[in-house]
């Protein structure tokens, strides 16, 4: 009996890319492929790319050069390129790299099995056409052979694309215009995941809290296939077995009062919001076309914290945007202090094709941008460590993910505030990945919390009621995020 062809997928970029990889892997399982243990065991390699920053794009080209020898080592091997760079560059990849057999964009994941079969027959194919059909969201249930990274956690795509057109961002070009899945289909997927033991879901979308807005505008109150984002959260919180809900990445202008209230009313909605701001300067935000100012962002953070006092807020920040002055950068530092970000992803501005900012002429010198990045990251490290130290002596609930990167037999997971928690326990008492466990926080590092397994408490009893007033941990958290 002939053994199945084996696939391996390299993934770069955001959580949407990670989930796209999961969709493709599951689809290939359904078409008779098997997952390879590593690159050397694979017959089919797919590189799922990111083009948010130039560095990730260059990494693809470097990889493809090395992979020429990998393909030549075994007859019948094939290489596919996926993701945002594939959507952006299209046939240029096929022209430049003869070792690439097929290229497919972000709207065409469902075509991977047929493209892989065409490659096995010696055909090179390209599919980067836009697809506005809701069929692009239709994928089979998890195949028995598909292994999720964390058994009890899953990503769920609720919408794709972006209509915001920030001047620095290539996403509207690589992901297309906004399109939202029907609410019934999302609920059905989450119900199916729950029956398979999933306890935490993360809702994904380029502007995730814009979910359903176009449908609701066209068909208000007329039984539209979609609902408001907060209404969707409430439906999903009612699904039996779902204990945690997260979402990423929202846009500040799509936080209505119903969504803010949901953070105070839904116990399943985690007390963490990743809320990209990009800059603390109104002048820079205007050139970025962000459609909000720094004070509006501060006000939103306050509204969210009034609804959920212990809320942890993280963000995305860009330094060195064209025209950014010293005063603009100082405004960004002040915003970081004022909001009290628990953590943030920060980057130097990178010009991207098909974006207005790529044509701006007032570039910030590279050494200045680097200096600003280092100063911003130093401030953030200090705030993150202060926040972590505020958690020492408290108890939290951790969804175990598996072995810690720290080694030494430690396990790791995340708590409701999306903090990494490392913990040790004897192998015979450590629950398996996917378990919710009660943990006492005993130490803080700049990157994670360190805890001990609290065997005297069950995961359910460790969860604090939302409306019973803030405990000592919440008070410490608020003092840190408020700058105390």
N, C-alpha and C positions, 0 to 999 in steps of 0.2 A: 504493500500500500504506500502510495507516494505521500511524503510528509507535506503539510501545508506550507505555503510561502509565509515567511516571517517578515514583520514590519517593525520599524523603529522610527520614532518621531522626536526630533529636536524642537524645542519650543522656546521662543524668545518673547519677551514683552509682558503685556498686562494679563489680568485674570480672564478677560474675554478670550485672549489667545490660548490660555491654558484650557479653558472650557471647549474651545474649538478643537483643540487636540484630543480632548476626551471624546468629543462627538465623532471625530474621524476614526479614532481607535476602536470605539464601539461598533461603528459601521463596518470597518474592515473585519472585525470578528464575525459579524453577521454574514459576511461574504466569504467565509472560509479561511481567512488569514489567522495567523497566530502571532502573539507579541514576542519579539526577540528579547533575549536577556540583555543584549548590548549590540552595539553597532556591528561588530564582527560577525554576529550570528544572523544578521538581517539580509534579506533579499531586496526589500523595499525600504528606502529611507525617504522620509518627508521632513523638510525643514520648514517649520512654521514661523514666519518672520514678523518683525515689528519695525515700523518706520517712524515712530514718534520722535526719535532722535537719530542723528546721522551716524553715531557710533554703532548702533544696532544694525543699521544697513550695511556698514562696512564689514561688520562681523560676518554677515551672510556671504559676502563676496570672498572673504578669506576662507571661510568654510568650504565653499564650492571649489576653490582651487585645490584644497587638500583632498577633497572627496573624489577627484578625478582618478586618483590611484586606487581608492577604495572600490570604485565601480569596476575598474579594469582587473582587479584581483580575482573576480568570480563572474563568469559569464551568466547573463540573465539578471544581473542586478539592475535596479532602476532607482532614479532620484526624482522626487517631486518637490516643488517649491510652493509654499502656501502663504497665506496671510497678507499683511498690509503692503510689504514690499512687492509681493507678487501682483497685487491689485494695482500698485503704483507704476511698476516698471513693465509688466506684461511680457510681450514678445522680445523685449530687449534682453531679458534673462536667457531666453532660448537662443538668441543670436550670439550672445557673448559666451555662454557656457554650453558647449556641445554635450557635455556629460549629463545635462539636465534633460529628463524625458518629458516631464509635463509641469505646467504652471497653472495654478488655479487660485482665484481670488476669494474674497471673504463671503461672497454670495453663493458659492458653488461647492460647498463642502460635500453635498450629497452625491456629487459626480465622481468622487475620488475612486471608488471601486472600478468604475468603467474606464477611467483614465489610466489606472494602474494596469488593467488588463490590456489596454491599447499599447502601453509601454512594453509589456511582455511580448507583444506581437511586433515590436519594432517601430511603433508609431509615436511621434512626438505631438503633444496636444497642448492647447492653450484655452482656458476658460476664465475670462475675467469680466464677462458681461454682467451688467446689473440685473438684479432679480427682485422685483417689488412684490412678488407673490408670497403669500403666507406659507406656501409649501416649503420655503427654505428653512422654516423652523421645525419641519416634521422629521423626526429621527426615531428609530426603533428604541424600545425599552432596553435597559441594560442587558447585554448578553451575559450568560453565566460565566464566560471566561474573562469578561472585562473586570479588571481590578482597579477600583478607585483608590486614590492616594490615601484618603482617610475614610474608613468604612461608614462612619455616621455623618459625614458632611458632604454636601453636594452644591455645585453651582447650578443655577436655573436662569437661562436667558429669557428675559421678558420683553426686551425691545432691542433693536439695533439701529445704528446710524445716528447722525447728529445734524441738526438744522441750525446750530448756533454760529458756525463759521467764525470762530475766534481767529484773529489774524495770524497767529503763530501755528495753528493746528492743521495737520494734514488729514485728520480723521474723517471729515465730511467727504474727502476725495477717496479715501481707501475703504471706508465703511458705508458710504452712501447716505441717503436721506433717512430720517426717522421712520421706522415702521414698528408697530407694537403687535405682539401676539394677542390673540383672543384670551380673555381672562379665564374662560372655561378650560382652555387647553393648558394654561399655567397651573390652575388648581388641580387638574387631573394628573399632570406630571408630578406635582408635589405629593399628592396622595399616593401615587405609585412609589415614589421614593420612600415615603414614610413606611409603607408596608415592607420595604426592604431594609429597614433599620436606620434610615437617615433621620437624624435628630436636629441637624443644623443646616439651613439653606442660606445661600448668598445669592440674591437677585442681581442679575447683571444687565447693564445697558450703558451705552456711551453717555447718555444723560438720563440715568435710570429713573429719576423722579419726574421726568417729563412723560412717563409712560401714559399712553392713552389720550394725550391732550388734543391731538388732531382729530381723532374720532369723536371725542366729546364735543369739540367745537362744531363739527359738521352735523352731529346727530345728538344734540343735548337731550337727555331723558328719553331717548327713543329706543331703548333696548340695545344700545351699541354693543359690539363684541368686546369692547374694553371698558374699563371703569377708571375712576381716578386712582392715583398711586396709593393714597392712604386707604382707600376702600379695598384695593387689592391686598394690602398688608393685613387688613382685618380678616379678609377671607382666608388667607394663608395661615394666620395665627390660629384659626379655628380648626385647622386640619389636625386630626388626632395623631399624636406621635411627634409632631414638630415642636421642639422646645426652644429653638433659637432661630431668629431671622436677622440677617444682615443685608445690606444693599450697597452697591458701588457702581459707578461714581455719580453722585448727584450734582446738580448745578444749583448754586445759591438762589437763583431767581425762581425756581420751581418749588420752593418750600411754602406751601399754603398753610393756613391755620389748622386744617384737618391733619396734615402730616406732622406738624409740630405737636399737636395734641396726642397723636398716636404714640409718640415717644414717652408720654407720661401715662398712657392708658394700657398699652399692650405689654404684658410681662414677657412675651416671647421676643419682642423687638429689642435687640441688644443695645446696651447703653454706650454705643460708639457710633460716631458718624465720621466718615472720611469725606471732608468737604473742601474740594480744591478751591484755592483763592488765587494763586499764581503770583500776586504782588500786593503790597500794602499801599502802593501809591495810586491815587486816583488818576494822575496823568498817564501812568503806565497802563493801568487797567483800561483806560479809554482807548489807548493805541492798540491794546490787545483785543478790543471789542468784547470785553467780558460782560457788559451790560449791568454792572453793579459797581458801587463804590466801596471804599474800605469801611466807612461808617455803617453802611447797610449790612456789610458782612458781620461787623461787630454786633450789630443789633440782632441779627439772626442767631448768632451764637448765644446771646443772652436769652432770647426767646426759647431756644432749645434747652438751655440749662434751667430755665424756670420750669419747664415741663418735666425735665429729668435732671435733678441737681447734680448727680454723679456722672453725667455724660462726659465721655472722653472724646475729644475732637482732634482729628489728624487732618493733614492737608497736603497739597502739592504746591510747590513754589518754584518760580523761575527767576534766576538772576541774570544780569547782563543783557536784558532785552534792549533792542535798539533804542537809543535815546535815554536810557536809564541814567539818571544823575546820582551823585552821592546822596542828595536829599531824598530822592526816590527810594534808594536802597535803605536809608535810615528809616523811612516810613514802613518798609517791609519788616525790618527788625522790630519796630515798635508794635506792629500788628501781631507778630509772633508772641511778643511779651503780653500784649493786652488780652489776646484770646487764650493764651496759655496752652498752645498745642502740645498734646501728649507726645506726638511724633510727627514727622513730615518727610516727604520725599522731595528733595531739592536738586535742581539741575541748572547748569549753564544753558542759556538760550542756544538752540541749534536751528539754523535756517532749514526749512523743509520745502521741497518743491510744491508748486501749486498753492502756495500761501502768500497773502499780501505782504507779510512781514519780511519775507525773503527779499523783497525789493527795497526795503527801508535802507537808507544810506548811512544813518548815524549809528554805526556799530560801536559797541563798547569794546575797547581793547581787551584781548584775551587775558593778559595778566591781571587786569582790573576785575574782570569777571571771575577769575579764579580766586582772587583775594576775597571778593564778596561771598563767593560760595563757601569758602572755608570759615569766614566769620559767621555766616548764617548757620552752618552745620555745627559750629562750636556752641552757639546759643541754644540750638535745638538739643544737642547732647546734654547740656546742663539742665534744661527743662525736663527732658525725658528721665534723667537720673533722679531729679527731685521728685517727680511723680512716682517713679518706682519705689523710692525710699518711703514715700507716704503710705505705701501699701504694706510695708513690713508690719507684721503683727496682726494682720487681718486674715480673714478666711475668704476664699473664692472658689468658684466652681470651674473645673478645667475639663475640656473635651480632649481626651488623649489622642494624639496623632501617631505616636510611635517613638522610635529611638531618637534621642536628642542629638543635635549636632555636637554637643559638648562631650559626647562619649561617656566613658566611665560607667556604663550601665544605666545611665539616666534615661528617663522618658520625658517627652515634651508634649505640650498641648497649648491651647489658647483659652483664656478666660473670657467672660462676656465683654470686657473692655478691649478685646483683641490684642491683649498682651501675651507674649510667649512666656510660658511658665515651665521651668525645668524641675524635675523632681526625681528622687531616688526612693526605692523601696525594694525589699526582698522580692525576687522573681515570683515566689509562690503567692504573694499578696498583691502584686501589681495587676490591676485589671487590664484587659486587652485594649488595643487601639479602638476608638469609637465609644469608649465608656465615658460617662460623666462622673467625675470624682470630686470630692471635697478636699481642698488643699489649704494648709496653713502657710502663709507667705513668711519666710524666715530671713530672706536676704534679697538685696536688689543689686543689679548690675546695670550698666548703661544700655544694655540690649534686651534684658529679660528679667523676670522674677525667678527666684529660687524658692521652692516650697517643699513641704513634707506632706505625705499622704495622711489625711485625717480619717483613720479607719473607724472612729467613733461616730462619724456623721455620714449619713447617706447623701447622695447627690441631691435628692429632693428636699431634705431638711436643710441643706446648706443654702438653698435659694432664699433670698430675703424677700419678703412681701414688698411690693412697689409703693404702697400707700401708707406704710406704717411709720413714716418719718425717717430721716437720714440717720444712719448709725455712725459710729466713729470713723469707719473707713470712708464713708461719703463725705464727712466733714473734712477729713484730711485732703481728699481729692479736691474738694471745692477750694480749699485754701491754696493749693498749688496752682490750679488753673486760674485762680483770681490773682495770682502773683504774691500770695502770702507766704 
